[in-house]
Amino acid sequence: MLDYKDIIIKRYALNMSGREIARYLNVSKSGVNDFLKAFEECEFLNFPLPEGITNYGIAEQVYGNIPGSSGRDLSYELPDFKEIARMMNTRKNMTLVFLWNRYAKKCQAEDRKFYQYRQFCELYAKWCEENNETLHFNAIIGQKMEVDFAGKTFPLIDPLTGEISTIVVFVAILPYFQYIYAEGMLSTKEPQWIEVNNHALQYFGGVPPLVVCDNCKQAVIANRDWIEPELNKDYAEWAEHNHTAILPAKVKKPKFKSSVENAVGILEKGFFHELEERRHFSLEQFNEDLWDGLIKLNHEPFKKKEHNRYYYWEEERLELMPLPSMQYQYMERKAAKVSSDFHVRFDNAYYSVDKAFLHKRVSIRATASTVRIFSLEGDFICEWPRAIHKGQWSTNPEHLPANHRDLAEWNAAYFTRKAMTIGPNTVEVIKTILASRKLEVQTYRLCLGVLNFTKKYSKQTLEECCKQALELNKVTYTFIKNSIPAIADELGTFSFNHKVNEERNQGAFVMSADAMDIDNLLSRSQKLAQHAEKVGDE
């Protein structure tokens, strides 16, 4: 339910427009304006409101009942939903907007109260559910785009490490002529969601007035009644930028986006089987194979009518609104500190920054494709392509001082000296890691991670772990991280850093072993029970 009291106060006390109120409360503009119109026509209520009146009281006075309750205000003319369903099923290009206008004009001519479009749609949807009727939204040329994720996912193999990631497929369709677009994604977060929606509009060559989506978190925050869904702020801004409107499907009602559901079925029963049999080592390679299959599908002749999807799309794109001059760009913002290796960490990747900003805080602004770094004063420092996999390093040698091995707080000599206090095997491991990358600064965090294991485990444990890493020729941070707990267990209690544990436990109260003896516990329970009985008798 809308906060009717807040809407009335903002309208009449603060003189805000319906658009401003809707934007401030993050609700539907039509819902706010419909209520304000009904409030102005109400004979029993006006501003200022009676003291103590609630939202439910306002609803009863304005609408005659509480919206959403089982009761219906009989003073309103009930539409003939059976006839509306027949018209939607039999008349080509029929829309609910047209039928509501016809219903409203008829009621006005007969001087009867009629439902606003929002309540009209809500009541019709309820009637369809009760009468096992499908709520039809017949396709109109150039009117909407439906988007969804395919249920089938694909593995992506990292060619260096063999690590397997999951590719999710985004699917979009123009329902009137069933023209399909699809794209693989490694992440379904908001930046990538905005990006694939941009790509779909580019592929279709224009913008439809409506975008019908599923209730995924990237698009919808809450969709309790379908009429007034709460949209994701970034997706709502994307829609406003493109001059389109978001219409989420009803929760758990796939027929509200039947075209894209059908498109997903066509893909999964078609060339997705061929994609599944191939091995992909990059997202670009997967999308090239996906788009090759998509081109063939869109050019494949229809079975029950002439031509193909591509042929009819050339007609439909003329009905779409023009693309904006600039794409909407999702922007992530974060502050970070330039570390001793002249890099900042963002989204599990590392980007070098000029040496002049060593140990200083900077501002990061990232889109789905680029990462731009600024000083806190707003001065531009550098720009990088956004990393495509976890742990990726982007380093410009010009950002590093010529003698950075001597000037930096972290350098080869610093980590080697630290390793010498542990043992020769640790020194050899550190030297191997320092030489494992093209640029030495990209290894400093790995060296620090290895040496920091002495904070939990003893130096002897780390030295033994490094010895095994050298013998097995697996000198990596990951191997040491995964194997040191088992080595510590084998060596016993002396393998742990007791000094750290002693400092952590300073001031703690240590119970004696007798405190948890079962006889002592029973004795104390009996004494407490006897004491409670004595107090009760008094």
C-alpha positions as CSV (number, residue, x, y, z in Angstrom):
1,M,0.0,0.0,0.0
2,L,1.2,3.5,-0.8
3,D,1.9,5.9,2.1
4,Y,-1.2,8.0,1.5
5,K,-0.7,10.4,4.4
6,D,2.9,11.2,3.2
7,I,1.7,11.8,-0.3
8,I,-1.0,14.2,0.8
9,I,1.4,16.2,3.0
10,K,4.1,16.4,0.3
11,R,1.5,17.5,-2.2
12,Y,-0.5,20.1,-0.2
13,A,2.0,21.2,2.5
14,L,5.2,21.1,0.4
15,N,3.6,21.8,-3.0
16,M,5.4,18.9,-4.7
17,S,4.3,17.5,-8.0
18,G,3.2,13.9,-8.5
19,R,6.4,13.2,-10.4
20,E,8.5,14.6,-7.6
21,I,6.7,12.7,-4.9
22,A,7.0,9.4,-6.9
23,R,10.7,10.0,-7.4
24,Y,11.2,10.9,-3.7
25,L,9.3,7.8,-2.4
26,N,10.6,5.5,-5.2
27,V,7.1,4.5,-6.3
28,S,5.1,4.6,-9.5
29,K,4.2,8.0,-10.8
30,S,0.8,6.8,-12.1
31,G,0.0,5.3,-8.7
32,V,0.7,8.7,-7.0
33,N,-1.3,10.7,-9.6
34,D,-4.2,8.3,-9.5
35,F,-4.5,8.6,-5.7
36,L,-4.2,12.4,-5.8
37,K,-7.0,12.5,-8.4
38,A,-9.2,10.2,-6.3
39,F,-8.4,12.3,-3.2
40,E,-9.5,15.6,-4.9
41,E,-12.7,13.9,-6.0
42,C,-13.4,12.5,-2.5
43,E,-16.4,14.3,-0.8
44,F,-15.5,13.1,2.7
45,L,-11.9,14.1,3.1
46,N,-9.7,17.1,2.4
47,F,-6.5,18.8,3.6
48,P,-5.6,19.3,6.4
49,L,-6.3,15.7,7.4
50,P,-8.3,14.8,10.5
51,E,-6.0,14.2,13.5
52,G,-5.1,10.6,14.1
53,I,-6.3,9.3,10.7
54,T,-4.3,6.3,9.4
55,N,-3.5,5.2,5.8
56,Y,-6.2,2.5,6.1
57,G,-8.7,5.3,7.2
58,I,-7.7,7.4,4.2
59,A,-8.1,4.5,1.8
60,E,-11.6,3.7,3.1
61,Q,-12.7,7.3,2.7
62,V,-11.1,7.8,-0.7
63,Y,-11.7,4.4,-2.3
64,G,-14.6,3.1,-0.2
65,N,-12.5,0.1,0.9
66,I,-8.9,-0.8,1.5
67,P,-7.1,-1.5,-1.8
68,G,-6.1,-5.2,-2.0
69,S,-8.9,-6.4,0.4
70,S,-11.5,-8.9,-0.6
71,G,-14.3,-6.3,-0.6
72,R,-15.1,-4.2,-3.6
73,D,-16.6,-0.7,-3.7
74,L,-20.0,-1.4,-5.5
75,S,-20.2,2.3,-6.5
76,Y,-17.6,1.6,-9.2
77,E,-18.7,0.0,-12.5
78,L,-17.1,-3.5,-12.8
79,P,-15.7,-4.1,-16.3
80,D,-16.9,-7.1,-18.3
81,F,-13.7,-9.1,-18.0
82,K,-15.1,-12.1,-19.9
83,E,-15.6,-9.8,-23.0
84,I,-12.2,-8.2,-22.4
85,A,-10.5,-11.7,-22.4
86,R,-12.4,-12.6,-25.6
87,M,-11.2,-9.4,-27.3
88,M,-7.6,-9.9,-26.2
89,N,-7.7,-13.5,-27.5
90,T,-9.4,-12.9,-30.9
91,R,-8.5,-9.3,-32.0
92,K,-5.0,-8.8,-33.5
93,N,-2.9,-6.1,-31.8
94,M,-5.5,-5.5,-29.1
95,T,-4.2,-3.9,-25.9
96,L,-5.4,-3.4,-22.3
97,V,-4.9,0.4,-22.7
98,F,-7.4,0.5,-25.6
99,L,-10.0,-1.6,-23.7
100,W,-9.6,0.5,-20.5
101,N,-10.1,3.7,-22.5
102,R,-13.3,2.3,-24.0
103,Y,-14.5,1.2,-20.5
104,A,-13.7,4.7,-19.0
105,K,-15.5,6.6,-21.8
106,K,-18.6,4.4,-21.5
107,C,-18.7,5.0,-17.7
108,Q,-18.3,8.8,-18.2
109,A,-21.1,8.8,-20.7
110,E,-23.4,7.0,-18.2
111,D,-22.1,9.1,-15.3
112,R,-20.7,6.1,-13.4
113,K,-17.5,5.8,-11.4
114,F,-14.8,3.8,-13.2
115,Y,-11.5,2.2,-12.1
116,Q,-8.2,3.9,-13.0
117,Y,-5.9,1.9,-15.3
118,R,-3.8,0.6,-12.4
119,Q,-6.8,-0.9,-10.6
120,F,-8.3,-2.1,-13.9
121,C,-5.2,-4.2,-14.7
122,E,-5.0,-5.5,-11.1
123,L,-8.7,-6.7,-11.2
124,Y,-8.3,-8.2,-14.7
125,A,-5.2,-10.1,-13.6
126,K,-7.1,-11.4,-10.6
127,W,-10.1,-12.4,-12.8
128,C,-7.8,-14.3,-15.2
129,E,-6.3,-16.3,-12.3
130,E,-9.7,-17.2,-10.8
131,N,-11.1,-18.2,-14.2
132,N,-8.0,-20.1,-15.4
133,E,-7.5,-17.6,-18.2
134,T,-4.1,-16.5,-19.5
135,L,-3.5,-12.7,-19.2
136,H,-2.6,-11.9,-22.8
137,F,-0.3,-9.2,-23.9
138,N,-0.5,-9.5,-27.7
139,A,2.7,-8.5,-29.4
140,I,2.7,-5.1,-31.3
141,I,5.4,-4.3,-33.8
142,G,8.3,-2.4,-32.1
143,Q,6.5,-2.2,-28.8
144,K,8.7,-4.2,-26.4
145,M,11.8,-6.2,-25.7
146,E,11.8,-9.2,-23.4
147,V,15.0,-10.2,-21.5
148,D,16.0,-13.2,-19.3
149,F,18.8,-15.6,-18.5
150,A,19.0,-19.0,-20.0
151,G,18.8,-21.9,-17.6
152,K,21.7,-23.7,-19.4
153,T,25.2,-22.6,-18.3
154,F,28.6,-23.5,-19.8
155,P,32.1,-24.1,-18.4
156,L,35.0,-21.7,-19.1
157,I,38.5,-23.2,-18.7
158,D,41.4,-20.9,-17.7
159,P,44.2,-21.9,-20.1
160,L,46.9,-21.2,-17.5
161,T,45.6,-22.6,-14.3
162,G,42.8,-25.0,-15.5
163,E,40.3,-23.3,-13.2
164,I,36.7,-23.6,-14.4
165,S,34.3,-20.6,-14.3
166,T,30.7,-20.6,-15.3
167,I,29.3,-18.8,-18.3
168,V,25.7,-17.5,-18.0
169,V,23.8,-16.7,-21.2
170,F,21.7,-13.5,-21.4
171,V,18.8,-13.7,-23.9
172,A,16.7,-10.8,-25.4
173,I,14.0,-10.9,-28.0
174,L,11.7,-8.6,-30.0
175,P,8.4,-10.6,-29.6
176,Y,6.5,-9.4,-32.7
177,F,8.9,-11.1,-35.2
178,Q,10.8,-13.2,-32.7
179,Y,14.2,-11.7,-33.5
180,I,16.7,-13.0,-30.9
181,Y,19.9,-11.8,-29.3
182,A,22.1,-13.7,-26.8
183,E,25.5,-13.1,-25.0
184,G,27.6,-15.0,-22.6
185,M,28.5,-13.4,-19.2
186,L,31.0,-14.4,-16.5
187,S,29.4,-12.1,-14.0
188,T,25.7,-11.2,-13.6
189,K,26.3,-8.2,-11.4
190,E,24.7,-4.8,-12.2
191,P,27.6,-3.5,-14.4
192,Q,27.5,-6.5,-16.6
193,W,23.7,-6.6,-16.6
194,I,23.6,-3.0,-17.9
195,E,26.3,-3.8,-20.5
196,V,24.4,-6.7,-22.0
197,N,21.2,-4.7,-22.1
198,N,23.1,-2.0,-24.0
199,H,24.4,-4.6,-26.4
200,A,20.9,-5.9,-27.0
201,L,19.6,-2.4,-28.0
202,Q,22.6,-2.0,-30.3
203,Y,21.9,-5.4,-31.9
204,F,18.2,-4.5,-32.5
205,G,19.1,-1.1,-33.8
206,G,16.8,0.9,-31.6
207,V,14.9,1.2,-28.3
208,P,11.4,-0.2,-27.7
209,P,9.0,1.7,-25.4
210,L,8.8,-1.3,-23.0
211,V,11.3,-3.7,-21.6
212,V,9.8,-6.8,-19.9
213,C,12.2,-8.6,-17.5
214,D,12.3,-11.3,-14.9
215,N,12.4,-10.5,-11.2
216,C,16.1,-10.9,-10.9
217,K,17.9,-8.7,-8.3
218,Q,19.7,-6.8,-11.1
219,A,16.4,-5.5,-12.3
220,V,13.8,-5.6,-9.5
221,I,14.1,-5.1,-5.7
222,A,10.5,-6.0,-4.9
223,N,7.4,-6.9,-7.0
224,R,4.6,-7.6,-4.6
225,D,1.6,-6.6,-6.6
226,W,3.0,-6.4,-10.2
227,I,1.3,-3.0,-10.7
228,E,3.9,-1.0,-8.7
229,P,7.2,-2.9,-8.6
230,E,10.3,-1.4,-6.9
231,L,13.0,-1.4,-9.5
232,N,16.7,-1.6,-9.1
233,K,17.9,2.1,-9.1
234,D,20.6,1.5,-11.7
235,Y,18.3,-0.3,-14.1
236,A,15.6,2.4,-13.6
237,E,18.3,5.0,-14.5
238,W,19.2,2.9,-17.5
239,A,15.6,2.9,-18.7
240,E,15.3,6.7,-18.1
241,H,18.5,7.3,-20.1
242,N,17.1,5.3,-23.0
243,H,13.5,6.7,-22.7
244,T,12.0,3.3,-22.2
245,A,9.9,1.8,-19.3
246,I,10.6,-1.4,-17.3
247,L,7.7,-3.8,-16.9
248,P,8.7,-6.8,-14.7
249,A,6.8,-10.0,-15.2
250,K,4.5,-11.2,-12.4
251,V,6.3,-13.3,-9.9
252,K,6.4,-17.0,-10.8
253,K,4.3,-16.3,-13.9
254,P,6.5,-17.1,-16.9
255,K,3.7,-16.5,-19.4
256,F,4.1,-12.7,-18.8
257,K,7.4,-13.0,-20.8
258,S,6.4,-16.0,-22.9
259,S,8.4,-14.9,-26.0
260,V,11.8,-14.9,-24.3
261,E,10.9,-18.1,-22.5
262,N,10.2,-19.6,-25.9
263,A,13.5,-18.2,-27.3
264,V,15.4,-19.8,-24.4
265,G,13.8,-23.1,-25.3
266,I,14.7,-22.7,-29.0
267,L,18.4,-22.1,-28.0
268,E,18.6,-24.9,-25.5
269,K,17.0,-27.4,-27.8
270,G,19.0,-26.2,-30.8
271,F,22.7,-25.2,-31.2
272,F,23.4,-25.0,-27.4
273,H,24.0,-28.8,-27.8
274,E,26.9,-28.0,-30.2
275,L,28.3,-25.4,-27.8
276,E,28.2,-27.8,-25.0
277,E,30.4,-30.3,-26.9
278,R,33.1,-27.6,-27.4
279,R,35.8,-26.5,-24.9
280,H,36.1,-22.8,-24.4
281,F,39.1,-21.0,-23.0
282,S,38.0,-17.4,-23.2
283,L,34.6,-15.5,-23.1
284,E,35.4,-13.9,-26.5
285,Q,35.8,-17.4,-28.0
286,F,32.5,-18.6,-26.5
287,N,30.6,-15.5,-27.7
288,E,32.0,-15.8,-31.2
289,D,30.6,-19.4,-31.4
290,L,27.3,-18.3,-29.8
291,W,26.8,-15.4,-32.3
292,D,27.7,-17.6,-35.3
293,G,24.9,-19.9,-34.2
294,L,22.6,-17.0,-33.6
295,I,23.1,-15.6,-37.1
296,K,22.2,-18.9,-38.6
297,L,19.1,-19.1,-36.4
298,N,17.9,-15.6,-37.3
299,H,18.4,-16.3,-41.0
300,E,16.7,-19.7,-40.9
301,P,13.4,-19.8,-42.7
302,F,10.2,-20.0,-40.6
303,K,8.3,-23.3,-41.0
304,K,4.8,-21.8,-41.0
305,K,5.3,-18.5,-42.8
306,E,7.5,-16.9,-45.4
307,H,11.0,-15.5,-44.9
308,N,12.9,-15.5,-41.6
309,R,13.5,-13.5,-38.4
310,Y,16.1,-11.2,-40.0
311,Y,13.9,-10.3,-42.9
312,Y,11.1,-9.2,-40.6
313,W,13.5,-7.5,-38.2
314,E,14.5,-5.0,-40.9
315,E,10.8,-3.9,-40.9
316,E,10.5,-3.8,-37.1
317,R,13.6,-1.7,-36.4
318,L,12.0,1.2,-38.3
319,E,9.3,1.2,-35.6
320,L,11.8,1.4,-32.7
321,M,12.9,4.6,-31.0
322,P,16.4,5.8,-32.0
323,L,19.4,4.9,-29.8
324,P,20.7,7.6,-27.5
325,S,23.9,9.4,-28.7
326,M,25.8,7.9,-25.8
327,Q,25.3,4.6,-24.0
328,Y,24.3,4.5,-20.4
329,Q,27.4,3.6,-18.3
330,Y,27.1,2.0,-14.9
331,M,29.7,3.6,-12.6
332,E,31.2,1.9,-9.5
333,R,33.1,4.3,-7.1
334,K,35.6,3.3,-4.5
335,A,38.5,4.9,-2.6
336,A,41.7,2.9,-2.2
337,K,45.3,3.4,-1.0
338,V,48.3,2.9,-3.3
339,S,50.3,0.1,-1.8
340,S,54.1,-0.3,-1.6
341,D,54.0,-2.2,-4.9
342,F,52.6,0.9,-6.7
343,H,49.3,-0.8,-7.3
344,V,45.7,-0.4,-6.0
345,R,43.4,-3.4,-5.6
346,F,39.9,-3.2,-7.0
347,D,37.4,-6.0,-7.6
348,N,40.1,-8.7,-6.9
349,A,42.5,-7.3,-9.5
350,Y,45.5,-4.9,-9.3
351,Y,46.2,-1.7,-11.3
352,S,49.4,0.3,-11.2
353,V,49.4,4.0,-10.3
354,D,52.1,6.6,-10.9
355,K,54.9,6.6,-8.4
356,A,54.0,10.1,-7.2
357,F,50.9,8.6,-5.5
358,L,52.8,6.0,-3.4
359,H,50.9,5.4,-0.1
360,K,48.3,8.0,-1.0
361,R,44.5,7.4,-1.2
362,V,43.0,7.7,-4.7
363,S,39.5,7.5,-6.1
364,I,38.5,4.7,-8.5
365,R,35.6,5.0,-11.0
366,A,34.9,1.9,-12.9
367,T,32.5,0.9,-15.7
368,A,32.0,-2.6,-17.0
369,S,34.9,-2.1,-19.4
370,T,37.3,0.5,-18.0
371,V,38.8,1.5,-14.6
372,R,39.7,5.1,-14.2
373,I,41.8,6.4,-11.3
374,F,41.7,9.9,-9.9
375,S,43.3,11.8,-7.1
376,L,41.0,12.7,-4.2
377,E,41.0,16.2,-5.5
378,G,39.5,14.9,-8.8
379,D,42.6,15.1,-11.0
380,F,42.8,12.2,-13.6
381,I,45.7,9.9,-13.0
382,C,45.4,6.9,-15.4
383,E,42.9,4.5,-17.1
384,W,43.0,0.7,-17.5
385,P,40.8,-1.9,-19.3
386,R,38.9,-3.7,-16.6
387,A,40.3,-7.0,-15.6
388,I,38.5,-10.1,-16.9
389,H,39.6,-12.6,-14.3
390,K,40.4,-12.8,-10.6
391,G,43.9,-11.8,-9.6
392,Q,44.8,-10.2,-12.9
393,W,47.7,-7.6,-12.8
394,S,47.8,-4.5,-15.0
395,T,51.2,-2.7,-14.7
396,N,52.7,0.2,-16.7
397,P,56.5,0.1,-16.2
398,E,56.5,3.9,-16.6
399,H,54.5,4.1,-13.3
400,L,57.5,2.6,-11.4
401,P,60.6,4.6,-10.5
402,A,63.8,3.5,-12.3
403,N,65.4,2.5,-9.0
404,H,62.2,1.1,-7.3
405,R,64.1,-1.9,-6.0
406,D,66.0,0.5,-3.7
407,L,63.4,3.1,-3.0
408,A,60.3,1.2,-2.3
409,E,59.4,0.0,1.2
410,W,58.7,-3.4,-0.4
411,N,61.5,-4.8,-2.5
412,A,63.5,-8.0,-3.1
413,A,66.1,-7.2,-0.5
414,Y,63.3,-6.5,2.1
415,F,61.6,-9.8,1.6
416,T,64.8,-11.7,1.4
417,R,66.0,-10.3,4.7
418,K,62.7,-11.3,6.3
419,A,63.0,-14.8,4.9
420,M,66.6,-15.2,6.3
421,T,65.2,-14.9,9.8
422,I,63.1,-18.1,9.1
423,G,65.4,-20.4,7.2
424,P,67.2,-21.3,3.9
425,N,64.2,-23.0,2.4
426,T,62.0,-20.0,2.9
427,V,64.7,-17.8,1.4
428,E,64.8,-20.0,-1.7
429,V,61.0,-19.9,-2.0
430,I,60.9,-16.1,-1.8
431,K,63.6,-15.8,-4.4
432,T,61.6,-18.2,-6.7
433,I,58.4,-16.2,-6.2
434,L,60.2,-12.9,-6.9
435,A,61.4,-14.2,-10.3
436,S,58.0,-15.8,-11.2
437,R,56.5,-12.7,-12.9
438,K,57.7,-10.4,-15.7
439,L,57.6,-7.4,-13.3
440,E,59.0,-8.0,-9.8
441,V,56.5,-5.7,-8.1
442,Q,53.7,-8.0,-9.1
443,T,55.1,-10.7,-6.7
444,Y,55.4,-8.5,-3.6
445,R,52.0,-9.3,-2.2
446,L,52.6,-13.1,-2.7
447,C,55.9,-12.8,-0.7
448,L,54.1,-10.9,2.0
449,G,51.4,-13.5,2.2
450,V,54.0,-16.4,2.6
451,L,55.9,-14.6,5.3
452,N,52.7,-13.6,7.2
453,F,52.0,-17.3,7.9
454,T,54.4,-16.9,10.9
455,K,51.7,-14.9,12.6
456,K,49.7,-18.1,13.1
457,Y,52.3,-20.8,12.7
458,S,55.8,-21.1,14.0
459,K,58.9,-20.3,11.9
460,Q,59.8,-24.0,11.9
461,T,56.5,-24.9,10.4
462,L,56.8,-22.4,7.5
463,E,60.4,-23.6,6.9
464,E,59.2,-27.2,6.7
465,C,56.4,-26.2,4.4
466,C,58.8,-24.4,2.1
467,K,61.1,-27.4,2.1
468,Q,58.3,-29.6,0.8
469,A,57.3,-27.0,-1.8
470,L,60.8,-27.1,-3.2
471,E,61.0,-30.9,-3.2
472,L,57.7,-31.2,-5.1
473,N,58.5,-28.2,-7.4
474,K,55.3,-26.5,-6.4
475,V,56.7,-23.1,-5.2
476,T,53.5,-21.1,-5.2
477,Y,51.6,-19.1,-2.5
478,T,48.5,-21.3,-3.1
479,F,50.4,-24.5,-2.4
480,I,51.9,-23.2,0.8
481,K,48.5,-21.8,1.9
482,N,46.8,-25.1,1.4
483,S,49.5,-27.4,2.8
484,I,50.7,-25.5,5.9
485,P,47.7,-26.4,8.2
486,A,48.3,-30.1,7.6
487,I,52.0,-29.7,8.3
488,A,51.2,-27.9,11.5
489,D,49.0,-30.7,12.7
490,E,51.7,-33.2,12.0
491,L,54.3,-31.3,14.0
492,G,52.0,-30.9,17.0
493,T,51.4,-28.0,19.4
494,F,54.9,-26.5,18.9
495,S,54.1,-25.7,15.3
496,F,51.8,-22.8,16.3
497,N,52.9,-19.3,17.3
498,H,52.3,-19.5,21.1
499,K,53.5,-16.0,21.6
500,V,50.6,-14.7,19.6
501,N,48.1,-16.9,21.5
502,E,49.6,-15.9,24.9
503,E,49.1,-12.2,24.1
504,R,45.6,-12.9,22.8
505,N,44.7,-14.6,26.1
506,Q,46.2,-12.1,28.5
507,G,43.7,-11.2,31.2
508,A,41.5,-14.2,30.5
509,F,40.0,-16.2,33.4
510,V,41.2,-19.8,33.4
511,M,38.8,-22.3,35.1
512,S,40.2,-25.2,37.1
513,A,39.7,-28.7,35.9
514,D,37.5,-29.5,38.9
515,A,35.0,-26.8,37.9
516,M,33.4,-29.0,35.2
517,D,33.4,-32.2,37.3
518,I,30.0,-33.9,37.2
519,D,29.7,-34.3,41.0
520,N,30.5,-30.6,41.6
521,L,27.9,-29.6,39.0
522,L,25.2,-31.8,40.6
523,S,26.0,-30.5,44.0
524,R,25.7,-26.9,42.9
525,S,22.4,-27.7,41.2
526,Q,21.0,-29.2,44.4
527,K,22.1,-26.2,46.5
528,L,20.4,-23.8,44.1
529,A,17.2,-25.8,44.1
530,Q,17.1,-25.9,47.9
531,H,17.7,-22.2,48.1
532,A,14.9,-21.5,45.6
533,E,12.4,-23.6,47.7
534,K,13.5,-21.8,50.9
535,V,12.9,-18.4,49.3
536,G,9.5,-19.6,48.0
537,D,8.4,-20.7,51.5
538,E,9.3,-17.4,53.0
